Amino acid sequence: MEKFKVNINMEQTFTDGEKDKVSVDTIVEMERKEDKLYVNFEGREMIFQVGETHLCRFQLAGGEILLNFTTCALRQIEDRIVIEYEISDFNRNLISNNILKMRLKTL
């Protein structure tokens, strides 16, 4: 996987209407194969594929949690990637709708 320095902007809208925005500069590993985008970010391996749901493991203080990521849209325009996706719990109960924007700089 190729490493990139990225500026990430993420907006989450939870089922109760609460919103959260995060902006961070970090390093990610990313690879695109056919219609899938593989992203390794802070120990999380995420797979984004439009119309598909993939499990993602998150490490928490008390253990690990599995979440479903369903990709709704995936666009790349020059050095920017925009991903719209939903997060649901293991039982497919919706947790949030998300927009992830990444500006890439090759290392």
Backbone atoms as SQL, in Angstrom:
CREATE TABLE atoms (id INTEGER PRIMARY KEY, chain TEXT, resi INTEGER, resn TEXT, atom TEXT, x REAL, y REAL, z REAL);
INSERT INTO atoms VALUES
  (1, 'A', 1, 'MET', 'N', 0.834, -1.184, 0.000),
  (2, 'A', 1, 'MET', 'CA', 0.000, 0.000, 0.000),
  (3, 'A', 1, 'MET', 'C', 0.879, 1.247, 0.000),
  (4, 'A', 2, 'GLU', 'N', 0.432, 2.255, -0.709),
  (5, 'A', 2, 'GLU', 'CA', 1.155, 3.508, -0.786),
  (6, 'A', 2, 'GLU', 'C', 0.786, 4.393, 0.405),
  (7, 'A', 3, 'LYS', 'N', 1.789, 5.090, 0.966),
  (8, 'A', 3, 'LYS', 'CA', 1.543, 5.983, 2.094),
  (9, 'A', 3, 'LYS', 'C', 1.328, 7.400, 1.601),
  (10, 'A', 4, 'PHE', 'N', 0.397, 8.091, 2.253),
  (11, 'A', 4, 'PHE', 'CA', 0.085, 9.474, 1.930),
  (12, 'A', 4, 'PHE', 'C', 0.001, 10.282, 3.208),
  (13, 'A', 5, 'LYS', 'N', 0.424, 11.523, 3.132),
  (14, 'A', 5, 'LYS', 'CA', 0.126, 12.478, 4.190),
  (15, 'A', 5, 'LYS', 'C', -1.213, 13.091, 3.800),
  (16, 'A', 6, 'VAL', 'N', -2.162, 13.093, 4.710),
  (17, 'A', 6, 'VAL', 'CA', -3.491, 13.576, 4.346),
  (18, 'A', 6, 'VAL', 'C', -4.010, 14.585, 5.358),
  (19, 'A', 7, 'ASN', 'N', -4.840, 15.474, 4.873),
  (20, 'A', 7, 'ASN', 'CA', -5.671, 16.308, 5.722),
  (21, 'A', 7, 'ASN', 'C', -7.058, 15.692, 5.641),
  (22, 'A', 8, 'ILE', 'N', -7.566, 15.257, 6.780),
  (23, 'A', 8, 'ILE', 'CA', -8.881, 14.601, 6.836),
  (24, 'A', 8, 'ILE', 'C', -9.886, 15.548, 7.462),
  (25, 'A', 9, 'ASN', 'N', -11.009, 15.704, 6.804),
  (26, 'A', 9, 'ASN', 'CA', -12.163, 16.399, 7.364),
  (27, 'A', 9, 'ASN', 'C', -13.310, 15.411, 7.356),
  (28, 'A', 10, 'MET', 'N', -13.893, 15.151, 8.530),
  (29, 'A', 10, 'MET', 'CA', -14.991, 14.203, 8.614),
  (30, 'A', 10, 'MET', 'C', -16.163, 14.851, 9.333),
  (31, 'A', 11, 'GLU', 'N', -17.335, 14.642, 8.770),
  (32, 'A', 11, 'GLU', 'CA', -18.565, 15.124, 9.383),
  (33, 'A', 11, 'GLU', 'C', -19.472, 13.934, 9.639),
  (34, 'A', 12, 'GLN', 'N', -19.931, 13.779, 10.877),
  (35, 'A', 12, 'GLN', 'CA', -20.852, 12.707, 11.245),
  (36, 'A', 12, 'GLN', 'C', -22.180, 13.309, 11.660),
  (37, 'A', 13, 'THR', 'N', -23.267, 12.676, 11.231),
  (38, 'A', 13, 'THR', 'CA', -24.595, 13.035, 11.706),
  (39, 'A', 13, 'THR', 'C', -25.195, 11.780, 12.307),
  (40, 'A', 14, 'PHE', 'N', -25.432, 11.806, 13.619),
  (41, 'A', 14, 'PHE', 'CA', -25.948, 10.645, 14.328),
  (42, 'A', 14, 'PHE', 'C', -27.456, 10.543, 14.192),
  (43, 'A', 15, 'THR', 'N', -28.016, 9.376, 14.538),
  (44, 'A', 15, 'THR', 'CA', -29.456, 9.137, 14.368),
  (45, 'A', 15, 'THR', 'C', -30.307, 10.093, 15.205),
  (46, 'A', 16, 'ASP', 'N', -29.749, 10.647, 16.290),
  (47, 'A', 16, 'ASP', 'CA', -30.507, 11.595, 17.111),
  (48, 'A', 16, 'ASP', 'C', -30.363, 13.033, 16.610),
  (49, 'A', 17, 'GLY', 'N', -29.699, 13.223, 15.462),
  (50, 'A', 17, 'GLY', 'CA', -29.536, 14.542, 14.871),
  (51, 'A', 17, 'GLY', 'C', -28.282, 15.270, 15.321),
  (52, 'A', 18, 'GLU', 'N', -27.576, 14.743, 16.315),
  (53, 'A', 18, 'GLU', 'CA', -26.342, 15.371, 16.776),
  (54, 'A', 18, 'GLU', 'C', -25.278, 15.281, 15.688),
  (55, 'A', 19, 'LYS', 'N', -24.467, 16.350, 15.576),
  (56, 'A', 19, 'LYS', 'CA', -23.424, 16.375, 14.550),
  (57, 'A', 19, 'LYS', 'C', -22.056, 16.521, 15.204),
  (58, 'A', 20, 'ASP', 'N', -21.072, 15.977, 14.537),
  (59, 'A', 20, 'ASP', 'CA', -19.693, 16.046, 15.015),
  (60, 'A', 20, 'ASP', 'C', -18.799, 16.281, 13.809),
  (61, 'A', 21, 'LYS', 'N', -17.826, 17.180, 13.944),
  (62, 'A', 21, 'LYS', 'CA', -16.874, 17.444, 12.868),
  (63, 'A', 21, 'LYS', 'C', -15.468, 17.284, 13.409),
  (64, 'A', 22, 'VAL', 'N', -14.608, 16.667, 12.611),
  (65, 'A', 22, 'VAL', 'CA', -13.222, 16.435, 12.990),
  (66, 'A', 22, 'VAL', 'C', -12.331, 16.844, 11.823),
  (67, 'A', 23, 'SER', 'N', -11.218, 17.507, 12.139),
  (68, 'A', 23, 'SER', 'CA', -10.218, 17.822, 11.130),
  (69, 'A', 23, 'SER', 'C', -8.862, 17.429, 11.704),
  (70, 'A', 24, 'VAL', 'N', -8.071, 16.665, 10.932),
  (71, 'A', 24, 'VAL', 'CA', -6.791, 16.182, 11.422),
  (72, 'A', 24, 'VAL', 'C', -5.825, 15.987, 10.250),
  (73, 'A', 25, 'ASP', 'N', -4.552, 16.217, 10.512),
  (74, 'A', 25, 'ASP', 'CA', -3.500, 15.876, 9.553),
  (75, 'A', 25, 'ASP', 'C', -2.853, 14.593, 10.057),
  (76, 'A', 26, 'THR', 'N', -2.700, 13.614, 9.198),
  (77, 'A', 26, 'THR', 'CA', -2.152, 12.324, 9.608),
  (78, 'A', 26, 'THR', 'C', -1.551, 11.602, 8.410),
  (79, 'A', 27, 'ILE', 'N', -1.064, 10.408, 8.646),
  (80, 'A', 27, 'ILE', 'CA', -0.525, 9.547, 7.592),
  (81, 'A', 27, 'ILE', 'C', -1.473, 8.364, 7.423),
  (82, 'A', 28, 'VAL', 'N', -1.822, 8.039, 6.188),
  (83, 'A', 28, 'VAL', 'CA', -2.643, 6.859, 5.906),
  (84, 'A', 28, 'VAL', 'C', -1.942, 6.016, 4.851),
  (85, 'A', 29, 'GLU', 'N', -2.256, 4.735, 4.856),
  (86, 'A', 29, 'GLU', 'CA', -1.860, 3.849, 3.774),
  (87, 'A', 29, 'GLU', 'C', -3.114, 3.583, 2.962),
  (88, 'A', 30, 'MET', 'N', -2.990, 3.653, 1.651),
  (89, 'A', 30, 'MET', 'CA', -4.160, 3.536, 0.806),
  (90, 'A', 30, 'MET', 'C', -3.816, 2.791, -0.476),
  (91, 'A', 31, 'GLU', 'N', -4.782, 2.011, -0.937),
  (92, 'A', 31, 'GLU', 'CA', -4.607, 1.284, -2.195),
  (93, 'A', 31, 'GLU', 'C', -5.974, 1.142, -2.847),
  (94, 'A', 32, 'ARG', 'N', -6.013, 1.358, -4.142),
  (95, 'A', 32, 'ARG', 'CA', -7.252, 1.179, -4.892),
  (96, 'A', 32, 'ARG', 'C', -7.097, -0.030, -5.795),
  (97, 'A', 33, 'LYS', 'N', -8.019, -0.987, -5.653),
  (98, 'A', 33, 'LYS', 'CA', -8.041, -2.177, -6.499),
  (99, 'A', 33, 'LYS', 'C', -9.444, -2.300, -7.066),
  (100, 'A', 34, 'GLU', 'N', -9.514, -2.225, -8.376),
  (101, 'A', 34, 'GLU', 'CA', -10.793, -2.285, -9.075),
  (102, 'A', 34, 'GLU', 'C', -11.734, -1.251, -8.480),
  (103, 'A', 35, 'ASP', 'N', -12.852, -1.667, -7.887),
  (104, 'A', 35, 'ASP', 'CA', -13.821, -0.703, -7.360),
  (105, 'A', 35, 'ASP', 'C', -13.747, -0.561, -5.846),
  (106, 'A', 36, 'LYS', 'N', -12.666, -1.049, -5.215),
  (107, 'A', 36, 'LYS', 'CA', -12.504, -0.969, -3.760),
  (108, 'A', 36, 'LYS', 'C', -11.362, -0.023, -3.406),
  (109, 'A', 37, 'LEU', 'N', -11.569, 0.729, -2.336),
  (110, 'A', 37, 'LEU', 'CA', -10.526, 1.574, -1.782),
  (111, 'A', 37, 'LEU', 'C', -10.199, 1.044, -0.394),
  (112, 'A', 38, 'TYR', 'N', -8.946, 0.622, -0.204),
  (113, 'A', 38, 'TYR', 'CA', -8.476, 0.117, 1.083),
  (114, 'A', 38, 'TYR', 'C', -7.743, 1.253, 1.786),
  (115, 'A', 39, 'VAL', 'N', -8.123, 1.525, 3.041),
  (116, 'A', 39, 'VAL', 'CA', -7.510, 2.602, 3.805),
  (117, 'A', 39, 'VAL', 'C', -7.105, 2.069, 5.173),
  (118, 'A', 40, 'ASN', 'N', -5.834, 2.233, 5.535),
  (119, 'A', 40, 'ASN', 'CA', -5.338, 1.934, 6.882),
  (120, 'A', 40, 'ASN', 'C', -5.084, 3.264, 7.557),
  (121, 'A', 41, 'PHE', 'N', -5.790, 3.482, 8.667),
  (122, 'A', 41, 'PHE', 'CA', -5.747, 4.758, 9.363),
  (123, 'A', 41, 'PHE', 'C', -5.725, 4.500, 10.867),
  (124, 'A', 42, 'GLU', 'N', -4.632, 4.859, 11.507),
  (125, 'A', 42, 'GLU', 'CA', -4.488, 4.711, 12.958),
  (126, 'A', 42, 'GLU', 'C', -4.868, 3.315, 13.441),
  (127, 'A', 43, 'GLY', 'N', -4.362, 2.295, 12.754),
  (128, 'A', 43, 'GLY', 'CA', -4.620, 0.923, 13.163),
  (129, 'A', 43, 'GLY', 'C', -5.957, 0.356, 12.721),
  (130, 'A', 44, 'ARG', 'N', -6.725, 1.117, 11.986),
  (131, 'A', 44, 'ARG', 'CA', -8.027, 0.648, 11.487),
  (132, 'A', 44, 'ARG', 'C', -7.894, 0.347, 10.001),
  (133, 'A', 45, 'GLU', 'N', -8.354, -0.827, 9.604),
  (134, 'A', 45, 'GLU', 'CA', -8.368, -1.157, 8.184),
  (135, 'A', 45, 'GLU', 'C', -9.795, -1.035, 7.686),
  (136, 'A', 46, 'MET', 'N', -10.010, -0.096, 6.773),
  (137, 'A', 46, 'MET', 'CA', -11.359, 0.144, 6.247),
  (138, 'A', 46, 'MET', 'C', -11.364, -0.144, 4.749),
  (139, 'A', 47, 'ILE', 'N', -12.479, -0.712, 4.297),
  (140, 'A', 47, 'ILE', 'CA', -12.671, -0.973, 2.876),
  (141, 'A', 47, 'ILE', 'C', -13.912, -0.210, 2.444),
  (142, 'A', 48, 'PHE', 'N', -13.752, 0.622, 1.424),
  (143, 'A', 48, 'PHE', 'CA', -14.872, 1.391, 0.881),
  (144, 'A', 48, 'PHE', 'C', -15.161, 0.892, -0.528),
  (145, 'A', 49, 'GLN', 'N', -16.414, 0.490, -0.754),
  (146, 'A', 49, 'GLN', 'CA', -16.873, -0.015, -2.049),
  (147, 'A', 49, 'GLN', 'C', -18.335, 0.374, -2.185),
  (148, 'A', 50, 'VAL', 'N', -18.650, 1.181, -3.176),
  (149, 'A', 50, 'VAL', 'CA', -20.003, 1.726, -3.316),
  (150, 'A', 50, 'VAL', 'C', -21.042, 0.603, -3.351),
  (151, 'A', 51, 'GLY', 'N', -22.057, 0.752, -2.484),
  (152, 'A', 51, 'GLY', 'CA', -23.158, -0.202, -2.419),
  (153, 'A', 51, 'GLY', 'C', -22.869, -1.435, -1.582),
  (154, 'A', 52, 'GLU', 'N', -21.666, -1.535, -1.039),
  (155, 'A', 52, 'GLU', 'CA', -21.279, -2.714, -0.256),
  (156, 'A', 52, 'GLU', 'C', -21.038, -2.346, 1.200),
  (157, 'A', 53, 'THR', 'N', -21.207, -3.346, 2.079),
  (158, 'A', 53, 'THR', 'CA', -20.961, -3.187, 3.506),
  (159, 'A', 53, 'THR', 'C', -19.763, -4.038, 3.904),
  (160, 'A', 54, 'HIS', 'N', -18.845, -3.436, 4.661),
  (161, 'A', 54, 'HIS', 'CA', -17.657, -4.134, 5.146),
  (162, 'A', 54, 'HIS', 'C', -17.515, -3.897, 6.640),
  (163, 'A', 55, 'LEU', 'N', -17.018, -4.901, 7.356),
  (164, 'A', 55, 'LEU', 'CA', -16.776, -4.783, 8.783),
  (165, 'A', 55, 'LEU', 'C', -15.458, -4.068, 9.040),
  (166, 'A', 56, 'CYS', 'N', -15.431, -3.259, 10.100),
  (167, 'A', 56, 'CYS', 'CA', -14.220, -2.578, 10.526),
  (168, 'A', 56, 'CYS', 'C', -14.070, -2.790, 12.028),
  (169, 'A', 57, 'ARG', 'N', -12.859, -3.133, 12.450),
  (170, 'A', 57, 'ARG', 'CA', -12.571, -3.345, 13.877),
  (171, 'A', 57, 'ARG', 'C', -12.010, -2.053, 14.477),
  (172, 'A', 58, 'PHE', 'N', -12.580, -1.636, 15.609),
  (173, 'A', 58, 'PHE', 'CA', -12.088, -0.477, 16.338),
  (174, 'A', 58, 'PHE', 'C', -11.640, -0.915, 17.717),
  (175, 'A', 59, 'GLN', 'N', -10.438, -0.535, 18.078),
  (176, 'A', 59, 'GLN', 'CA', -9.901, -0.864, 19.394),
  (177, 'A', 59, 'GLN', 'C', -10.313, 0.228, 20.372),
  (178, 'A', 60, 'LEU', 'N', -10.977, -0.154, 21.458),
  (179, 'A', 60, 'LEU', 'CA', -11.369, 0.768, 22.513),
  (180, 'A', 60, 'LEU', 'C', -10.658, 0.367, 23.796),
  (181, 'A', 61, 'ALA', 'N', -10.728, 1.216, 24.800),
  (182, 'A', 61, 'ALA', 'CA', -10.063, 0.927, 26.070),
  (183, 'A', 61, 'ALA', 'C', -10.515, -0.412, 26.662),
  (184, 'A', 62, 'GLY', 'N', -11.797, -0.738, 26.529),
  (185, 'A', 62, 'GLY', 'CA', -12.328, -1.968, 27.116),
  (186, 'A', 62, 'GLY', 'C', -12.294, -3.172, 26.193),
  (187, 'A', 63, 'GLY', 'N', -11.790, -3.019, 24.983),
  (188, 'A', 63, 'GLY', 'CA', -11.746, -4.125, 24.035),
  (189, 'A', 63, 'GLY', 'C', -11.996, -3.654, 22.622),
  (190, 'A', 64, 'GLU', 'N', -12.422, -4.573, 21.811),
  (191, 'A', 64, 'GLU', 'CA', -12.609, -4.308, 20.385),
  (192, 'A', 64, 'GLU', 'C', -14.099, -4.275, 20.057),
  (193, 'A', 65, 'ILE', 'N', -14.462, -3.411, 19.108),
  (194, 'A', 65, 'ILE', 'CA', -15.845, -3.335, 18.644),
  (195, 'A', 65, 'ILE', 'C', -15.842, -3.491, 17.124),
  (196, 'A', 66, 'LEU', 'N', -16.835, -4.202, 16.597),
  (197, 'A', 66, 'LEU', 'CA', -17.001, -4.360, 15.156),
  (198, 'A', 66, 'LEU', 'C', -18.119, -3.445, 14.686),
  (199, 'A', 67, 'LEU', 'N', -17.836, -2.679, 13.628),
  (200, 'A', 67, 'LEU', 'CA', -18.842, -1.793, 13.049),
  (201, 'A', 67, 'LEU', 'C', -18.954, -2.073, 11.556),
  (202, 'A', 68, 'ASN', 'N', -20.152, -1.871, 11.020),
  (203, 'A', 68, 'ASN', 'CA', -20.403, -2.015, 9.587),
  (204, 'A', 68, 'ASN', 'C', -20.254, -0.658, 8.912),
  (205, 'A', 69, 'PHE', 'N', -19.509, -0.628, 7.811),
  (206, 'A', 69, 'PHE', 'CA', -19.364, 0.567, 6.981),
  (207, 'A', 69, 'PHE', 'C', -20.028, 0.279, 5.646),
  (208, 'A', 70, 'THR', 'N', -21.060, 1.052, 5.286),
  (209, 'A', 70, 'THR', 'CA', -21.728, 0.914, 3.996),
  (210, 'A', 70, 'THR', 'C', -21.417, 2.159, 3.169),
  (211, 'A', 71, 'THR', 'N', -20.735, 1.980, 2.057),
  (212, 'A', 71, 'THR', 'CA', -20.321, 3.100, 1.224),
  (213, 'A', 71, 'THR', 'C', -21.454, 3.500, 0.280),
  (214, 'A', 72, 'CYS', 'N', -21.814, 4.783, 0.336),
  (215, 'A', 72, 'CYS', 'CA', -22.888, 5.317, -0.512),
  (216, 'A', 72, 'CYS', 'C', -22.327, 5.999, -1.756),
  (217, 'A', 73, 'ALA', 'N', -21.193, 6.686, -1.624),
  (218, 'A', 73, 'ALA', 'CA', -20.563, 7.378, -2.754),
  (219, 'A', 73, 'ALA', 'C', -19.065, 7.468, -2.515),
  (220, 'A', 74, 'LEU', 'N', -18.307, 7.408, -3.614),
  (221, 'A', 74, 'LEU', 'CA', -16.845, 7.478, -3.548),
  (222, 'A', 74, 'LEU', 'C', -16.379, 8.228, -4.788),
  (223, 'A', 75, 'ARG', 'N', -15.757, 9.400, -4.554),
  (224, 'A', 75, 'ARG', 'CA', -15.305, 10.223, -5.673),
  (225, 'A', 75, 'ARG', 'C', -13.855, 10.643, -5.448),
  (226, 'A', 76, 'GLN', 'N', -13.089, 10.704, -6.535),
  (227, 'A', 76, 'GLN', 'CA', -11.740, 11.264, -6.461),
  (228, 'A', 76, 'GLN', 'C', -11.641, 12.338, -7.520),
  (229, 'A', 77, 'ILE', 'N', -11.261, 13.527, -7.068),
  (230, 'A', 77, 'ILE', 'CA', -11.066, 14.660, -7.958),
  (231, 'A', 77, 'ILE', 'C', -9.671, 15.193, -7.664),
  (232, 'A', 78, 'GLU', 'N', -8.756, 14.959, -8.598),
  (233, 'A', 78, 'GLU', 'CA', -7.347, 15.337, -8.464),
  (234, 'A', 78, 'GLU', 'C', -6.781, 14.768, -7.172),
  (235, 'A', 79, 'ASP', 'N', -6.384, 15.628, -6.221),
  (236, 'A', 79, 'ASP', 'CA', -5.748, 15.156, -4.993),
  (237, 'A', 79, 'ASP', 'C', -6.736, 15.009, -3.832),
  (238, 'A', 80, 'ARG', 'N', -8.016, 14.974, -4.125),
  (239, 'A', 80, 'ARG', 'CA', -9.035, 14.861, -3.073),
  (240, 'A', 80, 'ARG', 'C', -9.894, 13.617, -3.267),
  (241, 'A', 81, 'ILE', 'N', -10.174, 12.956, -2.156),
  (242, 'A', 81, 'ILE', 'CA', -11.099, 11.820, -2.156),
  (243, 'A', 81, 'ILE', 'C', -12.246, 12.170, -1.218),
  (244, 'A', 82, 'VAL', 'N', -13.465, 11.959, -1.676),
  (245, 'A', 82, 'VAL', 'CA', -14.654, 12.188, -0.856),
  (246, 'A', 82, 'VAL', 'C', -15.418, 10.873, -0.779),
  (247, 'A', 83, 'ILE', 'N', -15.693, 10.435, 0.457),
  (248, 'A', 83, 'ILE', 'CA', -16.415, 9.184, 0.692),
  (249, 'A', 83, 'ILE', 'C', -17.634, 9.480, 1.553),
  (250, 'A', 84, 'GLU', 'N', -18.800, 9.086, 1.076),
  (251, 'A', 84, 'GLU', 'CA', -20.022, 9.180, 1.869),
  (252, 'A', 84, 'GLU', 'C', -20.378, 7.763, 2.299),
  (253, 'A', 85, 'TYR', 'N', -20.575, 7.569, 3.609),
  (254, 'A', 85, 'TYR', 'CA', -20.839, 6.228, 4.109),
  (255, 'A', 85, 'TYR', 'C', -21.690, 6.271, 5.376),
  (256, 'A', 86, 'GLU', 'N', -22.269, 5.124, 5.692),
  (257, 'A', 86, 'GLU', 'CA', -23.053, 4.949, 6.914),
  (258, 'A', 86, 'GLU', 'C', -22.315, 3.991, 7.834),
  (259, 'A', 87, 'ILE', 'N', -22.432, 4.233, 9.135),
  (260, 'A', 87, 'ILE', 'CA', -21.904, 3.300, 10.131),
  (261, 'A', 87, 'ILE', 'C', -23.084, 2.703, 10.877),
  (262, 'A', 88, 'SER', 'N', -23.070, 1.375, 10.992),
  (263, 'A', 88, 'SER', 'CA', -24.095, 0.687, 11.782),
  (264, 'A', 88, 'SER', 'C', -23.410, -0.312, 12.707),
  (265, 'A', 89, 'ASP', 'N', -24.139, -0.716, 13.748),
  (266, 'A', 89, 'ASP', 'CA', -23.558, -1.676, 14.677),
  (267, 'A', 89, 'ASP', 'C', -23.623, -3.079, 14.086),
  (268, 'A', 90, 'PHE', 'N', -23.167, -4.051, 14.856),
  (269, 'A', 90, 'PHE', 'CA', -23.099, -5.425, 14.377),
  (270, 'A', 90, 'PHE', 'C', -24.465, -5.964, 13.962),
  (271, 'A', 91, 'ASN', 'N', -25.545, -5.434, 14.571),
  (272, 'A', 91, 'ASN', 'CA', -26.915, -5.857, 14.237),
  (273, 'A', 91, 'ASN', 'C', -27.534, -5.007, 13.138),
  (274, 'A', 92, 'ARG', 'N', -26.710, -4.180, 12.491),
  (275, 'A', 92, 'ARG', 'CA', -27.127, -3.303, 11.379),
  (276, 'A', 92, 'ARG', 'C', -28.047, -2.157, 11.805),
  (277, 'A', 93, 'ASN', 'N', -27.976, -1.747, 13.087),
  (278, 'A', 93, 'ASN', 'CA', -28.704, -0.572, 13.563),
  (279, 'A', 93, 'ASN', 'C', -27.864, 0.661, 13.216),
  (280, 'A', 94, 'LEU', 'N', -28.465, 1.596, 12.484),
  (281, 'A', 94, 'LEU', 'CA', -27.745, 2.788, 12.026),
  (282, 'A', 94, 'LEU', 'C', -27.223, 3.599, 13.208),
  (283, 'A', 95, 'ILE', 'N', -25.951, 3.980, 13.150),
  (284, 'A', 95, 'ILE', 'CA', -25.337, 4.835, 14.159),
  (285, 'A', 95, 'ILE', 'C', -25.171, 6.250, 13.617),
  (286, 'A', 96, 'SER', 'N', -24.622, 6.371, 12.382),
  (287, 'A', 96, 'SER', 'CA', -24.396, 7.703, 11.824),
  (288, 'A', 96, 'SER', 'C', -24.223, 7.658, 10.320),
  (289, 'A', 97, 'ASN', 'N', -24.458, 8.816, 9.700),
  (290, 'A', 97, 'ASN', 'CA', -24.140, 9.065, 8.292),
  (291, 'A', 97, 'ASN', 'C', -22.892, 9.929, 8.289),
  (292, 'A', 98, 'ASN', 'N', -21.954, 9.637, 7.389),
  (293, 'A', 98, 'ASN', 'CA', -20.657, 10.295, 7.433),
  (294, 'A', 98, 'ASN', 'C', -20.210, 10.769, 6.056),
  (295, 'A', 99, 'ILE', 'N', -19.452, 11.850, 6.076),
  (296, 'A', 99, 'ILE', 'CA', -18.761, 12.326, 4.882),
  (297, 'A', 99, 'ILE', 'C', -17.296, 12.476, 5.270),
  (298, 'A', 100, 'LEU', 'N', -16.436, 11.771, 4.570),
  (299, 'A', 100, 'LEU', 'CA', -15.003, 11.798, 4.824),
  (300, 'A', 100, 'LEU', 'C', -14.333, 12.435, 3.617),
  (301, 'A', 101, 'LYS', 'N', -13.593, 13.523, 3.865),
  (302, 'A', 101, 'LYS', 'CA', -12.878, 14.215, 2.795),
  (303, 'A', 101, 'LYS', 'C', -11.398, 14.146, 3.112),
  (304, 'A', 102, 'MET', 'N', -10.619, 13.665, 2.144),
  (305, 'A', 102, 'MET', 'CA', -9.177, 13.548, 2.328),
  (306, 'A', 102, 'MET', 'C', -8.452, 14.284, 1.213),
  (307, 'A', 103, 'ARG', 'N', -7.525, 15.147, 1.585),
  (308, 'A', 103, 'ARG', 'CA', -6.624, 15.787, 0.616),
  (309, 'A', 103, 'ARG', 'C', -5.297, 15.059, 0.725),
  (310, 'A', 104, 'LEU', 'N', -4.831, 14.491, -0.402),
  (311, 'A', 104, 'LEU', 'CA', -3.661, 13.627, -0.410),
  (312, 'A', 104, 'LEU', 'C', -2.391, 14.353, -0.802),
  (313, 'A', 105, 'LYS', 'N', -1.308, 13.978, -0.130),
  (314, 'A', 105, 'LYS', 'CA', 0.037, 14.402, -0.528),
  (315, 'A', 105, 'LYS', 'C', 0.891, 13.153, -0.466),
  (316, 'A', 106, 'THR', 'N', 1.482, 12.762, -1.583),
  (317, 'A', 106, 'THR', 'CA', 2.321, 11.568, -1.633),
  (318, 'A', 106, 'THR', 'C', 3.585, 11.788, -0.807),
  (319, 'A', 107, 'LEU', 'N', 3.952, 10.775, -0.026),
  (320, 'A', 107, 'LEU', 'CA', 5.182, 10.851, 0.779),
  (321, 'A', 107, 'LEU', 'C', 6.385, 10.483, -0.072);
